[in-house]
Amino acid sequence: MGRVRPAKHGETSLNLNQHDVLGLIPAPPFDSLELGPLNFRLYGLCIALGVLAGVAIGQKRWRRWGGDPEDVIAVAIWAVPAGLIGARLYHVITDWGDKYDEGRWVEAFKIWQGGLGIPGGVLIGAIVGILVARRLVPKPLLMADAIVVGLPVAQAIGRFGNYFNQELYGGPTDLPWGLEVDLAYRPVEYIATAAFHPTFLYEGLWNLVLAGLIVWGSSRMVFKPGRWFAVYVMGYGLGRLWVESIRIDEATLIGGIRVNIWMSMAIILAGLVWLVWGGGPLDKESTAELKAGSTFPEIFGDQTVHFALAAGAGEEAADPVTEGRPSPDSPVAEIPAGDDDTEEPANGIDPEETA
């Protein structure tokens, strides 16, 4: 698929007036901010804002789960750069033949021009993050469940950077939310098209919905550690599969199908296997006892933290403050360090069996 020469915002090509072709979502008037001698690309600012939002959400949830918010920053310091490197590597590898061959390999380092593959970022970032978390807490997968809500929120904010770069849009549309794209950024075969699907917006909104679903679901059911991260992986794959099916930008094909469609299906399968294989909700007997007001301990550093679980729907809650909320989001009662936490739990549930 050919493309018109990239141009600065406001430039036209083929001697056409870009303002004759309008979508209901206008093309961005600029792609950077100049503050004195400094120039900030809005693509990069969106990614940075997304990272800050994701870390803030992770800190808040981890604090509510009884952990130290500084642990989230310690993990992010390593996981975020690793995720960015993984995302760029994924993009370059899957698009090498189209953009970076013929002696243009130096273009692979121009990350500010766009091109981050989220599957690679999630994979490398998660691996590095869990390795770092293992040095901080005994249950790194539980920490992953606490901070996982921040990931789709960060992605949603970062996706708006694609708007300012005028990339990752879909095919022609006459829907009320059609997107205007400057002539210099349209494929040649769509040069006269009035409006396009804003697929970056679709993916961003889906990520916000996914974050909300995880918050809602985790307040109503108890999964073993790491399984809410699996729900995120599976949910992201589902949304990306749909978005990829309507994108028209150049992409590597395998068997005539976009590589990211194959990757999305692999992600969905991986998330499903992870969720089901030895995971899923706790067994009915344990869940019933927990909902009846029992507790189970999780150890963070030098403290033992008990998550109080409320009664299920239609039952009287054990604690009116925690009614309708499961362990992670419930108020936390801390037991001072030094107490004997090796004795048999009062509820008869082995903590290791609920982990």
Buried (B, 14 or more C-beta within 10 A) or exposed (E): EEEBEEEEBEEBBEEEEBEEBEBEBEBBEEBBEEEEEEEEBBBBBBBBBBBBBBBBBBBBBBBBBBBBBEBBEBBBEBBBEBBBBBBBBBBBBBBEEEBBEEEEEEEBEEBBEBBBBBBBBBBBBBBBBBBBBEEBBEBBBBBBBBBBBBBBBBBBBBBBBBBBBBBBBBBBBEEEEBBBBBBBBBBEEBEEBBBBBBBBBBBBBBBBBBBEBBBEEBBEBBBBBBBBBBBBBBBBBBBBBBBBBBBBBBBBEEEEEBBBBBBBBEBBEBBBEBBEEEBEEBEEEBBEBBBBBBBBBBBBBEBBBBBBBBBBEEEEBBBEEBBEBBBBBBEBEEEEEEEEBEEEBEBEBEBEEBB
